[in-house]
C-alpha cells in the first residue's frame, strides 16, 4: 500500500528556517517524480517545487526561488524541502506528491500527480 507522509511543519518567525520531509513507502521511489505543493487560506493550490525521478532536474516557483531547496534521499525514500528566509506569505498547508508518468523532468502542476500526503502546516509569524 502506498503511503506518503509529510512532517517537519510548525511555527517559525519570519526570517527563520524549516525543513520539511516526506517519507514514501509502497512504491519504487526512483521511478517517481516528486513535488511539493501548498495551499494558503483563500488561495489556489500552488506548486512550490518539484524534482525529477533521477534527481537531474528541479523546478521552483518564482516566489520561493533562491530560498527553498528540494532534494531527495534515495537510501531513505524521503523527499525534503529546505525552506530558508521564511515570510508570512509562506504560511500554508504543504503537501507532498508523487507521479511515475513523468520522464526526465517534473512539473508543478497538481493534475499530473497520483499520490498525495495529508499535508503539514507551516505558519510563519511576523
C-alpha positions as CSV (number, residue, x, y, z in Angstrom):
1,X,0.0,0.0,0.0
2,X,1.4,3.4,-1.0
3,X,1.9,5.8,1.9
4,X,3.0,9.4,1.6
5,X,3.6,11.2,4.9
6,X,4.8,14.8,5.4
7,X,6.5,16.0,8.6
8,X,8.5,19.0,9.8
9,X,5.9,21.8,9.7
10,X,5.4,24.1,12.6
11,X,5.5,27.7,13.8
12,X,8.5,29.8,12.9
13,X,9.3,33.5,13.0
14,X,9.8,35.5,9.8
15,X,13.4,35.0,8.6
16,X,13.6,31.6,10.1
17,X,14.0,28.2,8.5
18,X,12.2,24.8,8.4
19,X,13.0,21.5,6.7
20,X,10.0,19.5,5.6
21,X,10.3,15.8,5.0
22,X,8.1,13.4,3.0
23,X,8.5,9.7,3.7
24,X,7.3,7.5,0.9
25,X,6.6,3.8,1.1
26,X,4.9,1.1,-1.0
27,X,6.4,2.3,-4.3
28,X,9.7,2.3,-6.1
29,X,10.9,5.7,-5.1
30,X,13.4,6.1,-8.0
31,X,10.5,5.7,-10.6
32,X,8.6,8.7,-9.3
33,X,8.9,12.4,-9.8
34,X,8.2,14.2,-6.6
35,X,6.8,17.6,-5.8
36,X,5.8,20.0,-3.0
37,X,2.5,21.9,-3.2
38,X,1.0,24.4,-0.8
39,X,-2.4,25.9,-0.2
40,X,-3.0,29.0,1.9
41,X,-6.4,30.1,3.1
42,X,-8.4,31.8,0.3
43,X,-5.8,30.9,-2.3
44,X,-5.5,28.2,-5.0
45,X,-3.1,25.3,-4.6
46,X,0.3,26.4,-5.7
47,X,3.2,24.2,-7.0
48,X,6.2,25.1,-4.9
49,X,8.9,22.8,-6.2
50,X,9.5,19.5,-8.0
51,X,12.3,17.1,-8.6
52,X,12.7,14.5,-11.4
53,X,12.8,10.8,-10.7
54,X,16.5,10.7,-11.5
55,X,17.4,13.7,-9.4
56,X,18.7,15.6,-12.5
57,X,16.1,18.3,-12.8
58,X,14.4,20.6,-10.4
59,X,11.9,23.4,-10.7
60,X,10.8,26.2,-8.3
61,X,8.0,28.7,-8.2
62,X,9.3,32.2,-8.6
63,X,8.0,33.1,-5.1
64,X,10.4,30.6,-3.5
65,X,13.3,30.5,-5.9
66,X,16.6,31.2,-4.1
67,X,15.1,30.5,-0.7
68,X,13.8,26.9,-0.9
69,X,15.8,23.8,-1.9
70,X,14.2,20.5,-2.9
71,X,16.1,17.2,-2.5
72,X,15.6,13.5,-2.3
73,X,17.3,10.8,-0.4
74,X,17.2,7.5,-2.4
75,X,18.5,5.5,0.5
76,X,15.6,6.5,2.8
77,X,12.8,7.0,0.2
78,X,12.5,10.5,1.6
79,X,11.8,13.9,-0.1
80,X,12.9,17.1,1.6
81,X,12.2,20.8,1.3
82,X,14.7,23.1,3.0
83,X,12.9,26.5,3.5
84,X,15.1,29.5,4.4
85,X,14.2,33.1,4.8
86,X,10.6,32.3,5.5
87,X,8.0,35.1,5.3
88,X,4.3,35.2,6.4
89,X,3.4,34.7,2.7
90,X,4.8,31.2,3.1
91,X,2.2,30.3,5.6
92,X,0.2,27.3,4.2
93,X,-0.5,23.7,4.3
94,X,2.3,21.9,2.5
95,X,1.6,18.7,0.6
96,X,3.9,16.1,-0.9
97,X,3.0,14.3,-4.1
98,X,4.4,11.6,-6.4
99,X,3.9,10.6,-10.0
100,X,5.5,8.0,-12.2
101,X,4.4,9.1,-15.7
102,X,7.0,11.9,-16.0
103,X,10.3,11.1,-17.6
104,X,13.5,13.2,-17.2
105,X,11.7,16.2,-15.8
106,X,9.0,17.2,-13.4
107,X,6.0,19.6,-13.3
108,X,4.5,21.7,-10.6
109,X,1.0,21.0,-11.9
110,X,-1.1,19.1,-9.4
111,X,-3.1,17.4,-12.1
112,X,-0.3,15.0,-13.0
113,X,0.4,13.7,-9.5
114,X,-1.2,10.5,-8.4
115,X,-0.2,10.0,-4.7
116,X,-0.6,12.7,-2.1
117,X,0.1,13.1,1.6
118,X,-2.2,14.6,4.2
119,X,-0.1,17.8,4.5
120,X,1.9,19.5,7.2
121,X,1.1,23.0,8.4
122,X,3.7,25.8,8.1
123,X,3.0,29.0,9.9
124,X,5.3,32.0,9.7
125,X,4.8,34.8,12.2
126,X,5.8,38.4,11.6
